[in-house]
């Protein structure tokens, strides 16, 4: 394998890793939007 092929393989690898990270971030954002956790300021304090 020459230098150009190794460079293309490495570039493709980093592209796939960055796209996977972007998809993961979007999935986490979508889940947090759908689940709508209550804000800490709106929570009622627990009476002990």
C-alpha positions in Angstrom: 0.0 0.0 0.0 1.4 3.3 -0.9 1.1 6.6 1.0 -2.0 7.9 -0.9 -4.0 4.7 -0.1 -3.0 4.8 3.6 -4.0 8.5 3.8 -7.4 7.8 2.2 -8.0 4.9 4.6 -7.1 7.1 7.6 -9.3 9.9 6.3 -12.2 7.6 5.8 -11.7 6.2 9.3 -11.8 9.6 10.9 -14.8 10.6 8.8 -16.7 7.6 10.0 -15.7 8.2 13.6 -16.8 11.8 13.4 -20.1 10.9 11.7 -20.8 8.3 14.4 -20.0 10.9 17.2 -22.4 13.3 15.5 -25.1 10.7 15.3 -24.6 9.8 18.9 -24.9 13.5 20.0 -28.0 13.9 17.9 -29.5 10.8 19.5 -28.8 12.0 23.0 -30.3 15.4 22.2 -33.4 13.8 20.7 -33.9 11.5 23.8 -33.5 14.4 26.2 -36.0 16.4 24.2 -38.5 13.5 24.1 -38.2 12.6 27.8 -38.4 16.2 29.0 -36.8 15.9 32.4 -38.1 18.3 35.0 -35.8 21.2 35.7 -34.1 21.2 39.1 -35.6 24.7 39.9 -39.1 23.3 39.4 -38.8 20.3 41.6 -40.5 20.1 44.9 -38.1 19.5 47.8 -38.5 16.1 49.5 -39.8 16.3 53.0 -37.7 14.0 55.3 
